[in-house]
Amino acid sequence: MSLVDLLKEKIEKQLAAYDEQLEAAQADAKAKKAKAEADVAGAELEEEFLSQINDLKDKIAEGQAYLNELTEAGEDKADEFKAKIASFFDS
């Protein structure tokens, strides 16, 4: 084999090694990107659930306030609360 052939072979082998490293790096980057996207999606989902939980807590507090107010007001003011409470059940 000539020196040129030996150098070409060495370069070709090095290029093949670089190709393998490139493929591995691309696969790793793709996996990390997918994980990051999943983490973002998970965080968005968690944020949505927390928002729903807070909305429900607010509704519970509102309902409890109506219940306390109605209990204190008694039968004579029950009609006054009907419209007020109707909006609570519609939400």
DSSP file (Angstrom, degrees, kcal/mol; ACC not computed):
  #  RESIDUE AA STRUCTURE BP1 BP2  ACC     N-H-->O    O-->H-N    N-H-->O    O-->H-N    TCO  KAPPA ALPHA  PHI   PSI    X-CA   Y-CA   Z-CA
    1    1 A M              0   0    0      0, 0.0     2,-0.1     0, 0.0     0, 0.0   0.000 360.0 360.0 360.0 139.8    0.0    0.0    0.0
    2    2 A S     >  -     0   0    0      1,-0.1     4,-2.4     4,-0.0     5,-0.2  -0.357 360.0-108.9 -81.2 166.0    1.2    3.4   -0.8
    3    3 A L  H  > S+     0   0    0      1,-0.2     4,-2.6     2,-0.2     5,-0.2   0.879 120.6  53.9 -60.8 -39.8    1.5    6.3    1.7
    4    4 A V  H  > S+     0   0    0      2,-0.2     4,-2.7     1,-0.2    -1,-0.2   0.921 109.0  48.2 -62.3 -44.5   -1.4    8.0    0.0
    5    5 A D  H  > S+     0   0    0      2,-0.2     4,-2.6     1,-0.2    -2,-0.2   0.904 111.8  49.7 -63.4 -41.5   -3.6    4.9    0.3
    6    6 A L  H  X S+     0   0    0     -4,-2.4     4,-2.4     2,-0.2    -2,-0.2   0.913 112.7  46.6 -63.9 -42.6   -2.6    4.5    4.0
    7    7 A L  H  X S+     0   0    0     -4,-2.6     4,-2.7     2,-0.2    -2,-0.2   0.903 112.2  50.5 -66.2 -40.9   -3.4    8.2    4.7
    8    8 A K  H  X S+     0   0    0     -4,-2.7     4,-2.9     2,-0.2    -2,-0.2   0.926 111.6  48.5 -61.4 -44.3   -6.7    7.9    2.8
    9    9 A E  H  X S+     0   0    0     -4,-2.6     4,-2.5     2,-0.2    -2,-0.2   0.913 111.8  49.1 -62.3 -43.1   -7.6    4.8    4.8
   10   10 A K  H  X S+     0   0    0     -4,-2.4     4,-2.2     2,-0.2    -2,-0.2   0.922 113.4  46.4 -63.2 -43.8   -6.7    6.5    8.1
   11   11 A I  H  X S+     0   0    0     -4,-2.7     4,-2.8     2,-0.2    -2,-0.2   0.917 111.9  51.2 -64.5 -43.2   -8.8    9.6    7.2
   12   12 A E  H  X S+     0   0    0     -4,-2.9     4,-2.3     1,-0.2    -2,-0.2   0.897 110.9  48.5 -61.7 -41.0  -11.7    7.4    6.1
   13   13 A K  H  X S+     0   0    0     -4,-2.5     4,-2.2     2,-0.2    -1,-0.2   0.901 112.2  48.6 -65.4 -40.5  -11.6    5.5    9.4
   14   14 A Q  H  X S+     0   0    0     -4,-2.2     4,-2.6     2,-0.2    -2,-0.2   0.910 111.0  50.5 -66.2 -40.5  -11.5    8.8   11.4
   15   15 A L  H  X S+     0   0    0     -4,-2.8     4,-2.4     2,-0.2    -2,-0.2   0.895 109.6  51.1 -62.8 -39.3  -14.4   10.1    9.3
   16   16 A A  H  X S+     0   0    0     -4,-2.3     4,-2.2     2,-0.2    -1,-0.2   0.901 110.0  49.6 -63.4 -40.9  -16.3    6.9   10.1
   17   17 A A  H  X S+     0   0    0     -4,-2.2     4,-2.3     1,-0.2    -2,-0.2   0.910 110.9  49.6 -64.1 -41.7  -15.6    7.4   13.8
   18   18 A Y  H  X S+     0   0    0     -4,-2.6     4,-2.8     2,-0.2    -2,-0.2   0.889 108.3  53.7 -63.9 -38.2  -16.8   11.0   13.6
   19   19 A D  H  X S+     0   0    0     -4,-2.4     4,-2.7     2,-0.2    -2,-0.2   0.916 109.2  48.4 -61.1 -42.9  -19.9    9.9   11.9
   20   20 A E  H  X S+     0   0    0     -4,-2.2     4,-2.4     2,-0.2    -2,-0.2   0.916 112.6  48.0 -63.3 -42.7  -20.6    7.4   14.7
   21   21 A Q  H  X S+     0   0    0     -4,-2.3     4,-2.7     2,-0.2    -2,-0.2   0.895 111.5  51.2 -64.0 -39.6  -20.0   10.1   17.3
   22   22 A L  H  X S+     0   0    0     -4,-2.8     4,-2.8     2,-0.2    -2,-0.2   0.931 110.4  48.1 -63.1 -46.2  -22.3   12.5   15.4
   23   23 A E  H  X S+     0   0    0     -4,-2.7     4,-2.4     1,-0.2    -2,-0.2   0.907 113.2  48.2 -61.2 -42.1  -25.1    9.9   15.2
   24   24 A A  H  X S+     0   0    0     -4,-2.4     4,-2.5     2,-0.2    -2,-0.2   0.911 112.6  48.2 -65.2 -41.9  -24.7    9.2   19.0
   25   25 A A  H  X S+     0   0    0     -4,-2.7     4,-2.8     2,-0.2    -2,-0.2   0.897 112.0  49.5 -65.6 -40.0  -24.7   13.0   19.8
   26   26 A Q  H  X S+     0   0    0     -4,-2.8     4,-2.5     2,-0.2    -2,-0.2   0.910 111.8  48.3 -65.0 -41.6  -27.8   13.5   17.6
   27   27 A A  H  X S+     0   0    0     -4,-2.4     4,-2.4     2,-0.2    -2,-0.2   0.912 113.1  48.1 -63.8 -42.3  -29.6   10.6   19.3
   28   28 A D  H  X S+     0   0    0     -4,-2.5     4,-2.6     2,-0.2    -2,-0.2   0.919 112.3  48.6 -63.6 -44.2  -28.6   12.0   22.7
   29   29 A A  H  X S+     0   0    0     -4,-2.8     4,-2.5     1,-0.2    -2,-0.2   0.899 111.2  50.6 -63.0 -40.2  -29.7   15.5   21.7
   30   30 A K  H  X S+     0   0    0     -4,-2.5     4,-2.5     2,-0.2    -1,-0.2   0.910 111.5  47.9 -63.9 -42.2  -33.0   14.1   20.4
   31   31 A A  H  X S+     0   0    0     -4,-2.4     4,-2.3     2,-0.2    -2,-0.2   0.912 112.9  47.9 -65.0 -42.5  -33.6   12.2   23.7
   32   32 A K  H  X S+     0   0    0     -4,-2.6     4,-2.6     2,-0.2    -2,-0.2   0.885 111.6  50.7 -66.3 -37.5  -32.8   15.3   25.8
   33   33 A K  H  X S+     0   0    0     -4,-2.5     4,-2.7     2,-0.2    -2,-0.2   0.924 110.4  49.2 -64.5 -44.1  -35.1   17.4   23.7
   34   34 A A  H  X S+     0   0    0     -4,-2.5     4,-2.3     2,-0.2    -2,-0.2   0.906 112.3  48.2 -61.9 -41.5  -37.9   14.9   24.1
   35   35 A K  H  X S+     0   0    0     -4,-2.3     4,-2.7     2,-0.2    -2,-0.2   0.916 111.5  49.8 -64.9 -42.4  -37.4   14.8   27.8
   36   36 A A  H  X S+     0   0    0     -4,-2.6     4,-2.5     2,-0.2    -2,-0.2   0.908 111.4  48.8 -62.9 -41.4  -37.3   18.6   28.0
   37   37 A E  H  X S+     0   0    0     -4,-2.7     4,-2.7     2,-0.2    -1,-0.2   0.896 111.9  49.3 -64.8 -39.1  -40.5   18.8   26.0
   38   38 A A  H  X S+     0   0    0     -4,-2.3     4,-2.8     2,-0.2    -2,-0.2   0.897 110.5  50.7 -65.9 -39.6  -42.1   16.2   28.3
   39   39 A D  H  X S+     0   0    0     -4,-2.7     4,-2.5     2,-0.2    -2,-0.2   0.911 111.9  47.2 -63.5 -42.0  -40.9   18.2   31.3
   40   40 A V  H  X S+     0   0    0     -4,-2.5     4,-2.7     2,-0.2    -2,-0.2   0.926 113.2  48.3 -64.5 -44.6  -42.5   21.3   29.9
   41   41 A A  H  X S+     0   0    0     -4,-2.7     4,-2.5     1,-0.2    -2,-0.2   0.905 112.1  49.9 -62.7 -40.3  -45.7   19.5   29.1
   42   42 A G  H  X S+     0   0    0     -4,-2.8     4,-2.7     2,-0.2    -2,-0.2   0.903 111.1  48.6 -63.6 -41.3  -45.7   18.1   32.6
   43   43 A A  H  X S+     0   0    0     -4,-2.5     4,-2.5     2,-0.2    -2,-0.2   0.898 111.8  49.3 -65.9 -40.4  -45.2   21.5   34.1
   44   44 A E  H  X S+     0   0    0     -4,-2.7     4,-2.3     2,-0.2    -2,-0.2   0.911 112.6  48.0 -64.5 -41.3  -48.0   23.0   32.0
   45   45 A L  H  X S+     0   0    0     -4,-2.5     4,-2.6     2,-0.2    -2,-0.2   0.912 111.6  49.7 -64.8 -42.6  -50.3   20.1   33.0
   46   46 A E  H  X S+     0   0    0     -4,-2.7     4,-2.7     1,-0.2    -2,-0.2   0.907 110.6  50.6 -62.0 -41.5  -49.3   20.6   36.7
   47   47 A E  H  X S+     0   0    0     -4,-2.5     4,-2.1     2,-0.2    -1,-0.2   0.898 110.2  49.9 -63.1 -40.5  -50.0   24.4   36.3
   48   48 A E  H  X S+     0   0    0     -4,-2.3     4,-2.3     2,-0.2    -2,-0.2   0.921 111.8  47.7 -64.3 -43.7  -53.4   23.6   34.8
   49   49 A F  H  X S+     0   0    0     -4,-2.6     4,-2.9     1,-0.2    -2,-0.2   0.911 110.7  51.3 -63.6 -42.1  -54.3   21.2   37.6
   50   50 A L  H  X S+     0   0    0     -4,-2.7     4,-2.6     2,-0.2    -1,-0.2   0.887 109.3  51.3 -62.6 -37.7  -53.2   23.7   40.2
   51   51 A S  H  X S+     0   0    0     -4,-2.1     4,-2.4     2,-0.2    -2,-0.2   0.926 111.5  46.8 -63.6 -45.0  -55.4   26.3   38.6
   52   52 A Q  H  X S+     0   0    0     -4,-2.3     4,-2.4     2,-0.2    -2,-0.2   0.904 112.0  51.1 -63.4 -41.0  -58.4   24.0   38.6
   53   53 A I  H  X S+     0   0    0     -4,-2.9     4,-2.5     1,-0.2    -2,-0.2   0.924 110.8  48.0 -62.0 -44.8  -57.7   23.1   42.2
   54   54 A N  H  X S+     0   0    0     -4,-2.6     4,-2.3     2,-0.2    -1,-0.2   0.887 110.4  52.0 -64.6 -38.5  -57.5   26.8   43.2
   55   55 A D  H  X S+     0   0    0     -4,-2.4     4,-2.3     2,-0.2    -1,-0.2   0.921 111.2  47.4 -61.7 -43.5  -60.8   27.4   41.3
   56   56 A L  H  X S+     0   0    0     -4,-2.4     4,-2.5     2,-0.2    -2,-0.2   0.890 109.9  52.5 -66.1 -38.8  -62.4   24.6   43.2
   57   57 A K  H  X S+     0   0    0     -4,-2.5     4,-2.5     2,-0.2    -1,-0.2   0.908 109.6  49.9 -62.0 -40.7  -61.1   25.9   46.5
   58   58 A D  H  X S+     0   0    0     -4,-2.3     4,-2.6     2,-0.2    -2,-0.2   0.912 111.0  48.9 -62.9 -42.4  -62.5   29.3   45.8
   59   59 A K  H  X S+     0   0    0     -4,-2.3     4,-2.8     2,-0.2    -2,-0.2   0.891 111.0  50.3 -65.1 -39.0  -65.9   27.8   44.9
   60   60 A I  H  X S+     0   0    0     -4,-2.5     4,-2.7     2,-0.2    -2,-0.2   0.928 111.6  47.7 -64.1 -44.4  -65.8   25.7   48.2
   61   61 A A  H  X S+     0   0    0     -4,-2.5     4,-2.2     2,-0.2    -2,-0.2   0.907 112.9  49.1 -62.9 -41.3  -65.0   28.9   50.2
   62   62 A E  H  X S+     0   0    0     -4,-2.6     4,-2.4     2,-0.2    -2,-0.2   0.927 112.5  47.6 -63.3 -44.8  -67.8   30.8   48.4
   63   63 A G  H  X S+     0   0    0     -4,-2.8     4,-2.6     1,-0.2    -2,-0.2   0.894 110.9  51.2 -63.1 -40.4  -70.3   28.0   49.0
   64   64 A Q  H  X S+     0   0    0     -4,-2.7     4,-2.7     2,-0.2    -1,-0.2   0.893 109.1  51.1 -63.9 -39.3  -69.2   27.8   52.7
   65   65 A A  H  X S+     0   0    0     -4,-2.2     4,-2.7     2,-0.2    -2,-0.2   0.919 111.1  47.8 -64.0 -43.6  -69.7   31.6   53.0
   66   66 A Y  H  X S+     0   0    0     -4,-2.4     4,-2.9     2,-0.2     5,-0.2   0.918 111.9  50.6 -61.8 -42.6  -73.2   31.3   51.5
   67   67 A L  H  X S+     0   0    0     -4,-2.6     4,-2.4     2,-0.2    -2,-0.2   0.927 112.7  45.3 -61.7 -45.9  -74.0   28.4   53.8
   68   68 A N  H  X S+     0   0    0     -4,-2.7     4,-2.3     2,-0.2    -1,-0.2   0.922 114.6  48.5 -63.2 -44.3  -72.9   30.3   56.9
   69   69 A E  H  X S+     0   0    0     -4,-2.7     4,-2.1     1,-0.2    -2,-0.2   0.907 113.4  46.8 -63.7 -42.4  -74.7   33.4   55.8
   70   70 A L  H  X S+     0   0    0     -4,-2.9     4,-2.3     2,-0.2    -1,-0.2   0.887 110.8  52.5 -67.5 -39.0  -77.9   31.5   55.1
   71   71 A T  H  < S+     0   0    0     -4,-2.4    -2,-0.2    -5,-0.2    -1,-0.2   0.906 113.6  43.7 -62.9 -41.8  -77.6   29.6   58.4
   72   72 A E  H  < S+     0   0    0     -4,-2.3    -1,-0.2     1,-0.2    -2,-0.2   0.842 113.3  51.7 -72.1 -33.3  -77.3   32.9   60.3
   73   73 A A  H  < S-     0   0    0     -4,-2.1     3,-0.3    -5,-0.2    -2,-0.2   0.885  93.9-163.3 -74.5 -38.7  -80.1   34.6   58.3
   74   74 A G    ><  -     0   0    0     -4,-2.3     3,-1.0     1,-0.2     4,-0.2  -0.255  41.6 -43.7  84.2-174.9  -82.7   31.9   58.9
   75   75 A E  G >  S+     0   0    0      1,-0.2     3,-1.4     2,-0.2     4,-0.4   0.811 125.4  67.0 -62.7 -35.2  -85.9   31.2   57.0
   76   76 A D  G 3  S+     0   0    0     -3,-0.3    -1,-0.2     1,-0.3     3,-0.1   0.749 109.9  35.8 -64.8 -22.8  -87.1   34.8   56.9
   77   77 A K  G <> S+     0   0    0     -3,-1.0     4,-1.2    -4,-0.2     3,-0.3   0.265  85.3 104.7-111.2  10.8  -84.3   35.8   54.5
   78   78 A A  H <> S+     0   0    0     -3,-1.4     4,-0.9     1,-0.2     3,-0.4   0.882  78.2  54.5 -60.7 -40.0  -84.1   32.5   52.5
   79   79 A D  H >> S+     0   0    0     -4,-0.4     4,-0.6     1,-0.2     3,-0.6   0.865 103.3  56.5 -63.3 -35.4  -85.9   34.1   49.5
   80   80 A E  H 3> S+     0   0    0     -3,-0.3     4,-0.7     1,-0.2    -1,-0.2   0.841 107.4  49.2 -63.6 -32.6  -83.3   36.9   49.3
   81   81 A F  H 3X S+     0   0    0     -4,-1.2     4,-3.4    -3,-0.4     5,-0.3   0.668  89.3  83.9 -81.8 -16.9  -80.6   34.3   49.0
   82   82 A K  H <X S+     0   0    0     -4,-0.9     4,-2.0    -3,-0.6    -1,-0.2   0.934  96.9  37.9 -54.1 -53.3  -82.2   32.3   46.3
   83   83 A A  H  X S+     0   0    0     -4,-0.6     4,-1.2    -3,-0.2    -1,-0.2   0.903 117.5  51.6 -65.9 -41.2  -80.9   34.5   43.4
   84   84 A K  H  X S+     0   0    0     -4,-0.7     4,-0.6     1,-0.2     3,-0.3   0.917 114.3  42.5 -61.3 -44.4  -77.6   35.0   45.1
   85   85 A I  H  X S+     0   0    0     -4,-3.4     4,-1.6     1,-0.2     3,-0.4   0.784 101.7  69.8 -75.8 -27.8  -77.1   31.3   45.5
   86   86 A A  H  X S+     0   0    0     -4,-2.0     4,-1.4    -5,-0.3    -1,-0.2   0.887  96.5  53.3 -57.9 -38.9  -78.4   30.5   42.0
   87   87 A S  H  X S+     0   0    0     -4,-1.2     4,-1.0    -3,-0.3    -1,-0.3   0.830 103.7  57.5 -65.9 -30.0  -75.3   32.1   40.6
   88   88 A F  H  < S+     0   0    0     -4,-0.6     3,-0.4    -3,-0.4    -1,-0.2   0.905 108.0  45.6 -64.9 -41.3  -73.2   29.8   42.8
   89   89 A F  H  < S+     0   0    0     -4,-1.6    -1,-0.2     1,-0.2    -2,-0.2   0.740 109.1  56.7 -75.6 -22.4  -74.8   26.7   41.3
   90   90 A D  H  <        0   0    0     -4,-1.4    -1,-0.2     1,-0.2    -2,-0.2   0.708 360.0 360.0 -80.1 -19.9  -74.4   28.0   37.7
   91   91 A S     <        0   0    0     -4,-1.0    -1,-0.2    -3,-0.4    -2,-0.2   0.494 360.0 360.0 -84.6 360.0  -70.7   28.4   38.0
